[in-house]
């Protein structure tokens, strides 16, 4: 897969994922907003019913209270109700409230053209009332006994109009009282609760009644304060002019939980599917990147392996051609030298193939890891002898610093020897000039620890994270600048983990690297 095609696929997948998530979130948001709108509508209807019930109940009790006065006035003759006064004394506030009113019926003619200059009699019924309030003073019982007779007049009386006029007067009288005397907290609370339950709203609520000036009244639940963003309001009482006199505010502390509970199943499913989509996309993208990386690494491995095999094969061919030369075939010493060269190159190719097969067998758990008690100091010294000639050839040095007290572990001597050899060879490969390697050992109550420290070129943090991956090799332009297939350290990690140990690397560019292996003691 080309780089451009890979980027295009990743971009298209990302756009699709983002689009799907945005659409899902859009529908979730719409569902939540719809539920909020439905909830608000239910609350407004409930509060409207609460206000209607309270006003109707107040009107009913007023009519019952003043029913005798109404009946007497309606049965009275015209002269008796021409002008009337109604007085009520509030003993708590020491105030006297006086209402005066009349019903006026007027008839007048209006000429019209389409009825042969006849006229139509128009009848108009109107009412008027006045309100007086004063402090109640001892000995002033007749303070409001005189009323301006000229202000009230009527020509004819209708009983239905008169009853309506009297009822309106009593309502106006009642509106002068403090609201907590017109309505109790218990009654308001129960009315709100009943109306909410009719619309399946079973939530705890807080309420408060405020005047038109925004002042709190005694009708409230606990220490209620208005939260305009969370409260629902509705007019509760109107004044004489028809303006809102008091407003009812209701707040629901668990409103959001109630709204979400209605769509919780759909919401959970949507979020679950979004999570699955994200996981699937992330996994797919990870696999794409991983496969692309593995493909690149394997391509490098094949190229490197081809190069590694090409050199010994060419050497073997040259040695065979030389042996067939009549001048050389009779020289036994030269023949033996070429035969040894062929053997060494063949051994070199065999070891390279064996490294690949060894990793394959490890992955399939087909490698024999029979364990026995071994001394790690002896194993390390044995591994050093395998690379001593290579170190001498490059005029380098290797020093040991054995400080471990307990050195016996349960392990496979052959594979642990290969582990140490691979680490030492890694130090040789990545050292410029004469390699300098130090081997340290120490023991803890549970582990044997050995460290291999070189003074080579070191590696970056990014390389340290990849160094134990199969086929990985740090490249510097030419992929063949360092011999190998990127399998040695992967083999090290596999073997150490099979022994229930750990291996880590610490490195700094231009300073060197330190490999630390920790193996459990017997």
N, C-alpha and C positions, 0 to 999 in steps of 0.2 A: 504494500500500500504506500503510495506516494505521500510526501509530507503535506502537500496542498489538499489532497483528498482526505487525509486524516483530520486536518484542521476543519475542513468543510463539514465533515460528519459530526465532529464535536460541536461545532457552532449550531448546526441544525438541531441536534439533540438537545442542546441547551435552550435554544429558542422554544422548542416544543415543550420542554419541561416547565419553563417559566410561564408559557402561555396556559398550560393546563392548570398550574397552581393559581395563576391570576384568575382564571375563569371560576375555579372552585371557590376561591376566597370571595369573588364577586357574588356568587350565588349564596354563599354562607352569609355574607353581609346583608344581602337582600332579604334573606329569610329572617335574620335578626331584626332588621328594620321593620319588616312587615309585622313581626310579632310585637314589636314595641308599639307600632301604630294601633294594632288591635287591642293591646293592653290599655293604651291611652284612651281609646274610644270607649272601652268597657268602664274605665274609671270615670270618664266624663258623664256617661249615661247614669252611672250609679250616683254620682254627686248631684246630678240634675234631679234624680228621683228623690234623693235625700232632701234637697231644698224644697221640692214640691210637697213632699209629705209634711215637712215641718210647717210650711206656710199654710197648708190646708188644715192641719191640726190646730194651729193657732187661730185661724178664722173660725173653725168649728166651736172652739171653746169660748171665743169672744161672743159669738152669736148666742151660745147657751147662757153665758154670763149676763148678757144684756137683753135676753129674750123678753123679759117682762116689760122692760122699757119700750122696746120696739112694738110689742103688741098693744100697749096702752096708747102709743102715739098713732098707730095705724087705725085704731078704733076711734080716735078723737075726731072732733069736727074740725072744719076749716079754721075757725077762729082760734082754736086751742093750739094748733101747730103752726100758725102763721110765723111766729118766731119762737125759737126754743133755745134753752141753755142746758148744758150738761156739765156737771162738776164732779171731780174725783179728787180725793186728798191722799197723798202718799205720806203716811205717818213716819216713814223712815227718813225721808229727805226734808220733811216739813214743807212740802210744796203742794199748792193747789193748782189743778189743771182744769180749765174751763173751755168748753167748746160751744160755739153757737153756729146754727146753720139754718138753711131754708131750701125749699124746692120751688122753683119758678117755672110756670108754664105760660108761654106767650103764643098768641095767635095773630097773624097779620096776612093781608091780602097781597098777591103779586099778580099784576095784569099780564096777559099773554096774548099774542097776536093770532095764534092759530085756532082760537075758540071764539070767534066773533066778538072780540073785545071783552070777553068775560075775564074773570080773575079766579085764581086758585088760592084757597086759604091754606097757609103754611103754619103748622103748629111746632113750636120749639120748647123743649123742656130742659132747663138748666138748674144747676145746684150751686150753692155757695156755702162755705163754712169758714169760720174764723177760730183762731186758737189763742188762748191767753194763759200765761203762767205767772205765778207769784209765790213769794214766800208766805207761809201761813203765819199770821200775826194774831196773837191772843186778842180777842174782842173784835176781830175784823171779819166775822162770819159773813157779813153782807157786802163784802168788798166787791163782788161781781154781780150784785143783784140788779144793777141797772145796765141795760143794753140799748144801743142806738136803734130804736124801732124803725127809723127811716132806711136802714141799710138792708132790711129784709122785707120782701113782698112777693106775693105770687097771686095768680088768678085762679088756678085750678090745680087740684092735687091728684097724682097717680100713686097708688099704693106701692107698686113694684119699684118705681123710681125713689119713693121715700124710703123704702127699706134699704135699697142700695146706698142711699145717701147716709143713712144712719150707720150702716155697717162700715162705710168708709171712714166715718167720724171716729168710730171705736178703734179702727185699725190705726188711725193717726194718733189717737190717744195712747195706744199700746206701744207705738214706736218711740215714744218719749222715755220709756223705761229702759234701764240698763239691760243689755242683751242676756246677761246671766239670770235675770228675773223672768225673761221670756222663754228661756230654753236651758235645760240642765245638761251638765256634762254626760251624765249617764244616758239620758234620752238621745243625745246626739251620737254618742259612741255606739249605742245599740242600733240606731237607724242606719248609720254608715255600714256597720258590720252586716246587717240584714241585706242591704242593697248590694253589697259586694258579693255576698254568698249567692244571691240570685243569678249572678253572672259568673259563677265558678271562680271567684277570686278569693281564695282562702289564705290571706296573708296578714301578718301583723302590720299594723299601721299606726302612725302618729298624726294628730290633727291639731289645728289651731284656727281660731276665728279672729280676724283682724278687721278693724274699722276701715272706712274709705281713706282715712289719713295714714294708714299703715300702722296704727297703734294696736298692740296686743290686747285681747280681752281675757276674761277669766275662763273662757271656754277653750280649753286646750288639754292635751294629754302630756302630763309631766312638764319638763322644761323644753317645750317645743320652740324652735326657731325656724324662720322661713329659709328654705334653700330653693331659690328660684329655678335652679337647674334640675332639681329632683322632685319638687313639689307640684301637685296638681291643684288648681284653684277653681272655685265656682261661686257665683253670687248666692248669698244665703238670704238676705233681707234687702228690701228696697225702701227708701225714704219717701216722704210725702210728694216730692217732686218727681218720683220715678227713677231716681239715680240709685246706684248701688250703695247701700249703707254699710253692709258687712260682707266679707268674703271668707269662704271656708277653704283652708289649705290642708291637703292631706299628703303625707309622705310615706313611702313603703321602703323600709330598710333592706328587705330581701327581694326587691323588684327584679334586679338583674338575674338572680338565681331562678326566679319564677319564669322569666322570659326565656332563659336558656333551657329550662327543664322541658319546655314544650317542644323544642327542636333538638334535644340532647342526642337522641338516637341518630338523626340525620347528621348532626354536627360531628359526632364521634366517628361515624362511618366515613364522612368526607375527610376528616383529619387522618383517619387510618389509611385511606386510599392515597392521600397526598404523601404520607410517610412511605408507603410501599413504592410509589412512583419515584420518590427521591432516592430510596435505597436501591431500587432497580437501576436507576440512572447512574448513581454513583458506582455501583458494582460494574455496570457495563463500561463506564468510562475508565474505571480502574483496570478492567480486563483489557480494554483496547490499548491503554498506555502500556500495560505490562507486556502484552503480546508484541506490541511494536518494539518495546525495549528488548525483549527476549529475541525477537527476530534480528534486531541489529547486533546483539551480542553473539548470537549463533553465526551470523554472517562473518563477524570478526573472527570467531573461533574457527570456522571452516577455513577462512583465508590463512589464519595463523597456523592451523594444523597442516594445511597444504604446504606452507612454507617450511614447517618443521620437518615434514616427511620428504620434501623435495631435496633438501640438503643432504641427508644421509643416503637417499636413493642415488643421487648424483655421485656421491663419494664412492658408494658400492660399485656403480657402473664403471667409474674411472679405475677403481682397484682391479676389477675383473678384466678390463681392457688391458691394463698393465701386465697382469699375470699372463695373458695370452700372448704378450710380446715375446718372440723367440729369445731376445737378449736377456729377458728377466726370468722366464720360466725355468731356465737352467740354474739361476742363482737362488738357492734355497732360502738364504737369509732374507732376500727381498720378497720372495713369495710369502714367507711366514709373516713378514711385516704387513703385507697387503691383506693377508687372511685375517690377521688380528684387527686390522682397520675395519674389515667387513664385519667381523664379529662385534666390534664396539658400536658401529653404526646400527647394526641389527638390534643390539641390546638397547640402544637409545630409543629406537622406534618402538620396541616392545614395551619399554617403561612408559612411553607416552600413551600407547593404547591401553596399557594396564591402568593408568590414572583415570581414563574415561570410563572404563569398565568398572572400576572400583566405585566411582560415584554412582553409576547406574545400579550396582548391586546394593549400595547403601540405601538408595531411595526405595528399592523393592524389598528391603530387609532380608536380602539373600546372602549378606556377608557373614562370615563366621566370626563371632566375637566371644569365643570361649575365654573365660577369665581365670586368672590364677594370681597368686600373691607375687608381686614383683617389687624390686627396690628401684625407686625412681632415679636415684643418683647413678646407679649402674646403667639404667636405660638412657639417661641423658649423655653419659660418657660414651656409650655405644653409638648414639646418634651423631655425636661430635666427630667420631672417627670416620663416618661416612662422608663428611664434608671437609675434613681436614686438608685433603689434597687440593680441593678447589680453593680453599683459603690460602694455602701456601703458594698456589699458582699465581694468585693475585697479590701476594706479599702482604696479606692481612694477618690478623690475630684474633683469637677467641679465648676468653678467660672465663673461668668458673668461680663462683662465690657461693659455695654450699654452706648454708647456715641452718638448714632444716634439721630438727632433732629426730622427728619421726618421718620415715621415708617410704614405708611399705603401704601399698595400695592394692586393691583387687582390680586387675585390668588385663588387657591383651597386650603383651609385650611387643609383638610385631607392629600392630597398628599405632601404639603409642610412640614407638621409635620413629615410624613414618611421620607422625604428627610433629615431633621435635625437628626431624630433618627438614620438613616442609617450611617450618618457621625459620630455621637457620638459612635455608636456601633463599627465602624471601628477603632476609637481611643482606645476603650476598648480591642478589639481583639488583636491589635498589640502593646500593652503596656505590658512590663514585670514588674511583681510586682504590686505595688499599682499605678493605672492609675492617671495621673494628666492632666486635660483638662481645657482649658480656652476658653471662647466664647466672642468674641469682635464684636461690631456693630458700624457702622458709616454711615453717609448719605452724598451724594453729591447732587448737584442740580437736577440730573436726576435719581440717583440710590440709593437703599438701599443695603448696603454691610454688610455681617456678615462673621466672620472667626472663624473656630474651630481649635484650636491648641492643639496638644497632645505632650507628651514627651516620645513617644514610640520608637520602634526600627528603624523607618524611612524606606526609600526605595531608591533604586538607580535611576539614570536618566532613564535607560531602563524600569524599572517597572513603573515609572511615566507616560511614554508614553502609557502603556497598561492598566493602572489601571481602566479606565472607559469602557473598552471593556467587552462585555458579557462573562460570564463563566471564566473570567481571575482571577486567584489567584496566588500570589507569593508563590512558594513552597520552602520548605527547607528540602528536603529528603522525609519525610513522608507527603503525601498529606493531611492527616487529622490532622496535627498539629494545624491548626486553623479552627474552625468551619465556615461553610458558603458554598455558591455555586458560588460565583463570580458574583452575580446578583445585590447586593445592590448598588454599586457605578454606575453600568450601569443604574439602575433605577433612581438614583439621577440625572445623566446627562440628561436623557430623560425628566424628569419632569421639571428641570430648563430650558431646551431649549424650552419646551412647554410654559413656562412663559416668553419667549423672554429674558432669562438671560444667564449668563455664569458661569461656575464653573472651577476652576483651582486648582492645588495642587503644593505645594512647600515642598520639603522634603530633608533631609540629613541623611545618615546612622548613627544610634546611637544617633541622636539628637532629631528627631521627625518629625512630618508632620503638615502642615497647609493647610486646605481646605478653599478656599475663594469663596463665592457665591455672585454674583451681580444680583439684580433684579430691574427692572424699577419701579419707583414710580408712583403713580397716577398723 
